[in-house]
Amino acid sequence: MIKKISFLFLILFTFMSFQACEKDVFPTETTSKNELFIRELYSNNRVKILAAEAAIDKSTNADVINFSNELLKFHNELEVEILLLAASKSVFTNKELLNYHRNNINLLYNYPNTEFNKQFVFLIRLSQVEALEILTEADANDIDDDFKLWGLEQLPKIAQKLDEAEILAAKIP
């Protein structure tokens, strides 16, 4: 029951954060939906890379470090795919983190070690749920079919990383 409530809170928080992201992502009225999709994906993926790097540097928990190393490898590879996908369609990729993600990374560094591990896993879970949302909504939005197809191919991989983060969360005291 507590896990269900926790997950519902996570989804609600994600919905609110996704709305915050949208405010950062819409720089002009002429920005294409393809560009918005790529910007959101890139920023979401980048925050997981930075969080994993922070966990490798800061955590002393072996489970967190191992998960972070796997996460870093996965999301570095995904970043290359995102950039190649964008380039294949001549879509501009804003390589800056969205303000929302930048703030989360800055906050993460301020936590002491034991709380850091909990907040790291929370941030990863939140980011994975957000990525699932971005990819799922892409199928309904008017974006390039290749972007949609690529997004649908990523859904099970992102869901698996969310499951792994859930398992890690249960191990952290």
C-alpha positions as CSV (number, residue, x, y, z in Angstrom):
1,M,0.0,0.0,0.0
2,I,2.8,2.4,0.9
3,K,4.6,1.6,-2.3
4,K,1.4,2.4,-4.3
5,I,1.0,5.7,-2.5
6,S,4.7,6.5,-3.1
7,F,4.4,5.7,-6.8
8,L,1.2,7.8,-7.1
9,F,3.1,10.7,-5.4
10,L,5.9,10.1,-7.9
11,I,3.5,10.3,-10.8
12,L,1.8,13.4,-9.5
13,F,5.2,15.1,-8.9
14,T,6.2,14.1,-12.4
15,F,3.1,15.6,-13.9
16,M,3.8,18.9,-12.1
17,S,7.5,18.8,-13.1
18,F,6.6,18.0,-16.7
19,Q,4.5,21.2,-16.8
20,A,7.4,23.1,-15.3
21,C,9.6,21.6,-18.1
22,E,7.2,22.8,-20.8
23,K,7.7,26.3,-19.6
24,D,11.5,26.0,-20.1
25,V,11.2,24.2,-23.4
26,F,9.0,26.7,-25.3
27,P,11.6,29.4,-26.2
28,T,9.5,30.7,-29.2
29,E,6.2,30.1,-30.8
30,T,8.0,28.9,-34.0
31,T,9.8,26.0,-32.3
32,S,8.8,22.8,-34.0
33,K,7.2,19.9,-32.2
34,N,10.2,17.8,-33.4
35,E,12.6,20.2,-31.8
36,L,10.6,20.3,-28.5
37,F,10.6,16.5,-28.4
38,I,14.4,16.3,-28.9
39,R,15.0,19.1,-26.4
40,E,12.9,17.4,-23.7
41,L,14.5,14.0,-24.4
42,Y,18.0,15.4,-24.4
43,S,17.6,17.3,-21.2
44,N,15.8,14.4,-19.5
45,N,18.6,12.0,-20.5
46,R,21.3,14.4,-19.6
47,V,20.1,14.9,-16.0
48,K,20.4,11.1,-15.5
49,I,23.9,11.2,-16.8
50,L,24.8,14.0,-14.4
51,A,23.1,12.3,-11.5
52,A,24.9,9.1,-12.2
53,E,28.2,10.9,-12.3
54,A,27.4,12.6,-9.0
55,A,26.5,9.3,-7.4
56,I,29.7,7.6,-8.6
57,D,31.7,10.5,-7.1
58,K,29.7,11.0,-3.9
59,S,28.0,7.8,-2.8
60,T,29.7,5.2,-0.7
61,N,26.8,2.7,-1.2
62,A,28.0,-0.2,-3.5
63,D,24.5,-0.8,-4.9
64,V,24.1,2.9,-5.8
65,I,27.6,3.0,-7.4
66,N,27.0,-0.1,-9.4
67,F,23.6,1.1,-10.5
68,S,25.1,4.5,-11.4
69,N,27.8,2.9,-13.6
70,E,25.2,0.9,-15.5
71,L,22.9,3.9,-15.8
72,L,25.8,6.1,-17.0
73,K,26.7,3.6,-19.7
74,F,23.0,3.3,-20.8
75,H,22.3,7.0,-20.9
76,N,25.6,7.9,-22.6
77,E,24.7,5.5,-25.4
78,L,21.1,6.9,-25.5
79,E,22.5,10.5,-25.7
80,V,24.5,9.5,-28.8
81,E,21.3,8.1,-30.3
82,I,19.3,11.2,-29.5
83,L,21.9,13.4,-31.1
84,L,22.1,11.2,-34.2
85,L,18.4,11.2,-34.5
86,A,18.2,14.9,-34.3
87,A,21.0,15.4,-36.8
88,S,19.3,12.9,-39.2
89,K,16.3,15.3,-39.4
90,S,18.3,18.5,-39.1
91,V,16.6,19.3,-35.8
92,F,18.3,21.7,-33.5
93,T,19.3,20.2,-30.2
94,N,19.6,22.6,-27.3
95,K,22.4,21.0,-25.2
96,E,21.6,22.9,-22.1
97,L,19.7,21.4,-19.2
98,L,16.2,22.7,-18.7
99,N,16.0,24.9,-15.7
100,Y,14.0,22.3,-13.8
101,H,16.6,19.6,-14.3
102,R,19.5,22.0,-13.6
103,N,17.9,22.8,-10.2
104,N,17.4,19.1,-9.4
105,I,21.1,18.4,-10.0
106,N,22.2,21.4,-8.0
107,L,20.0,20.3,-5.1
108,L,21.3,16.7,-5.3
109,Y,24.8,17.8,-4.6
110,N,23.8,19.5,-1.4
111,Y,22.5,16.3,0.4
112,P,24.7,14.5,2.9
113,N,25.7,10.9,1.8
114,T,22.8,8.9,3.3
115,E,20.2,11.3,2.2
116,F,22.0,11.7,-1.1
117,N,21.4,8.1,-2.0
118,K,17.6,8.4,-1.4
119,Q,17.4,11.7,-3.3
120,F,19.5,10.2,-6.2
121,V,17.2,7.3,-6.6
122,F,14.1,9.5,-6.3
123,L,15.5,11.8,-9.0
124,I,16.2,8.8,-11.3
125,R,12.8,7.3,-10.8
126,L,11.2,10.7,-11.4
127,S,13.3,11.2,-14.6
128,Q,12.5,7.8,-15.9
129,V,8.7,8.3,-15.4
130,E,9.1,11.6,-17.2
131,A,11.0,10.0,-20.0
132,L,8.2,7.4,-20.4
133,E,5.7,10.3,-20.5
134,I,7.7,12.1,-23.2
135,L,8.0,9.0,-25.3
136,T,4.4,8.0,-24.9
137,E,3.1,11.4,-25.7
138,A,5.3,11.5,-28.8
139,D,3.1,8.8,-30.3
140,A,0.0,11.1,-30.0
141,N,1.7,14.3,-31.0
142,D,2.3,15.6,-34.5
143,I,6.0,14.8,-34.8
144,D,8.2,13.0,-37.3
145,D,7.3,9.3,-37.7
146,D,11.0,8.3,-37.3
147,F,11.0,10.1,-33.9
148,K,7.8,8.2,-32.9
149,L,9.2,4.9,-34.0
150,W,12.5,5.5,-32.2
151,G,10.6,6.6,-29.1
152,L,8.4,3.5,-29.1
153,E,11.6,1.3,-29.3
154,Q,13.0,3.1,-26.2
155,L,9.9,2.6,-24.0
156,P,10.7,-1.0,-22.8
157,K,14.4,0.0,-22.1
158,I,13.3,3.1,-20.0
159,A,10.7,1.0,-18.2
160,Q,13.4,-1.5,-17.3
161,K,15.6,1.2,-15.9
162,L,12.7,2.5,-13.9
163,D,12.2,-1.1,-12.5
164,E,15.9,-1.3,-11.6
165,A,15.6,2.1,-9.8
166,E,12.6,0.8,-7.9
167,I,14.6,-2.3,-6.8
168,L,17.5,0.0,-5.7
169,A,15.1,2.3,-3.8
170,A,14.0,-0.7,-1.7
171,K,17.6,-1.5,-0.8
172,I,18.4,2.0,0.5
173,P,17.9,2.4,4.2
